Structures are given as structure tokens and as C-alpha cells.
């Protein structure tokens, strides 16, 4: 087996790590010129299935380094009014099924771990243009400038604007959902910790005003945790990485993300500078609890950005061949509920599992990849629908519906059995055995 992976994001690199460990010949082709070109963005929350999938993909030393340096997302998730009156608190045990598996990780640190040990198998500055299926069943990727690469399987892991998807599934599109989010972060210092409310500085929160919008907050203590792990002697020299590399560009902060329907914003919201976006959000949350307003006003404007929420339209199964896709390249979703990266990792673990079975001679390529695609389309678009449903619900202008939501949250708080049935994670593992194909 020789696999070509287009895109060096989370899903593509996780797949590469799993396949490399199994002895599969892997090449990753990334359009950015250097590893550092993509080191940006906010923390990622890995839930139960994201953590389990990542653990299947990483060699044990890299997983141990991840587990030691990832931030603690807190004891659970709180739903609150815009005056910081708690409606419901969901304990970590319910969120993780008792496993404790939910972690916050810097995109920067995670990408460095995912690149560790891959070395010359990752080709930077390779902008994918098109692929060609050859008469012998192999596939050739063509890159800008004339470079090519040929393998048995080409994997499109090139994100929401995937060129691989554009050729493989030209009918598959992303569409606006009608909502826009503005996100920023407030540095966690002794000063900010002194005035931040305990729930805001200690976990995940969803703040619900009377209608029309919501605010999500999450604490990230990755630098503190990483510094402690480095002091404890993490040794990743065999992977070309030092523990201190994981500290670069990683800070402790509270992430906040405000979302509302597009009509609530200026028409040019996506082009506004961070300081102007802070003003826009500040106007939207006028009358909210003063600590929530302060969270926004004291954030660094350089880290404030706006994004229009989009989601992939449903994709019907296609005829399986030597080209497939994973992650945002096929089931792009809104950031609400944080399912995108977790679902991409689930793809990576499942796809790598199938490819390894082909590599061992236990399954045919078409059958193995076809089974991956069937499963991926099912759970992937379930995640798309879940994410969009919550985005629509949380940004709805229907006051009565919001009142009903708050009444239900209070009922969950009052009746433990209702809370347990509503919030227990019931994900089942797609990989029941350590080896062998699922076909």
C-alpha cells in the first residue's frame, strides 16, 4: 500500500501517524511552505470519541505527551442566563461516560505532535490541483509547478474548500447557515483570575440571553499543564521534538465565542478589525452581566475574528475508487458543539484501520474503503445535523422557544434521571477489534 494524503491538518496528519506506525508508505502533501505557517487558531476541545480516536492514531509516546500537556477543560459544562444565573450544570462524568476523556488542546501543540516523526514524509509547498486515475488502478496527484505523486489511494484531507472533493464530488457543496460567530480570548493572569466568575474561569459555559444569540466560553490552561509536563521530563527526542517545543506560542486564556443571526451584525462584519468586532459584540451584550462584558472588552483585539457559519449539504454514497475524503473535506459543519475536529479524528482512526487491513492482505482496497465511506457518511452527517441544529436553536429569535429551552434545562437540573438521559454520551466505538477490516 502507498497512500497519498492531501492536506496536513488534524485529520490528515492523524491518519499519517497511524499508517506510518503500521509500515504503510505514506506521503502528506501540504500547500503551506513550512510547518509553522499553519500555527494559529484557538484551542480545540476533544470529547470522548475524539480522544479515543486520537489515541488509536498516535504512537504511545506521542499520546502520553498529548495527555500530559493537554489542558483541563474543567469539571463540566454550565448553562447560564446572561445575568450568570445557573440553569443547569452537567458534570464531567455525564459528558464522558465516566471515562474522564475530554481535553482541551492548543491547535499549535497538537499539530506539532501530529507532525512529530513524520519527517520527509510530509511535503510542504505542494498545492494540489487535480488527480488522475491510471489504467492500472493507481492514482496520480498533480501539484502546482508540475510535481506529481502516484499511489494506491489518494485521501482528500484538504479542508472545507477541498479541491479533492471538488473533483470527486462536484455536486457536494457548503451552504451558509445564516449565523455568524465572533470569537476572542482573554489572557488568564493573576489579575484576570481575580475578577472572572468561578464558572467562567473553571470550565465550559453556554450563556443564553432571552433570545437571538448565545455566548460560549471555555478555559484553556495548556501552558500551565505543558510547563509542568516539561518539568517532569517529557522525552520526545526520538520524534525530533523537545518538550519545550510544545510551549512555543501556547498561552493560558479564556476563549469566548458570541454567535447570532447575520442580520444582527453590520453587513461587512467578516472584514472588520478585532477592535471593531469587540465593539459590535459589546453592543450586542449591553445589559448582560458586567463580568461578561468585561471578558469581551479586555480581550486582545488581535485575537478577535469573525466567521460565517457554513455546513455541508448531504452527500449520497458514491462509487468507491482509489480516491476518498475525510474531515471538513466532506462533512464540514458549524463550530457549535465542537464536533468538527472530533469527527475528523474519528474518520482518521476508521480509515487508517481499514487501510492497515488492506496493507496486511486481509481485505481488498475497494471493499475496505467502501465500508469506511458508508460509516463515515452516516456518523459524519449526523454530526453536521447536530451542530447545525444547535446553532439554529441557540441563535433563534423565538422568545417562547428560548423560554421553553430554559424551562427544560431547569427540569434537567431538578430531576437527575432526566439530566442523565439527556446528556450521557452514548457513542459506540466503530473499531471493535484491534486488527482486521470491518468488511
Secondary structure by P-SEA (a helix, b strand, c coil): cbbbbccccaaaaaaaaaaaaaccbbbbbbccccccccccccbbbbcaaaaaaaaacccaaaaaaaaacccccccbbbbbccccccccccccccccccccccbbbbaaaaaaaaaccccccccccccccccccccccbbbbbccccccccccbbbcccccccaaaaaaccccccccccbbbbbbccccccccccccccccccbbbbbbcccccbbbbbbbaaaaaaaaaaaacccccccccccccccccbbbbbbbbbbccccccccccccccaaaaaaaaaaaaccccaaaaaaaaaccccccbbbbbbbbccccccccccccccccccccccccccaaaaaaaaaaaaaaaaaaaaaaccccaaaaaaaaaaaaaaaaaaaaaaaaaaaaaaacccaaaaaaaaaaaaaaaacaaaaaaaccccccccccccccccc
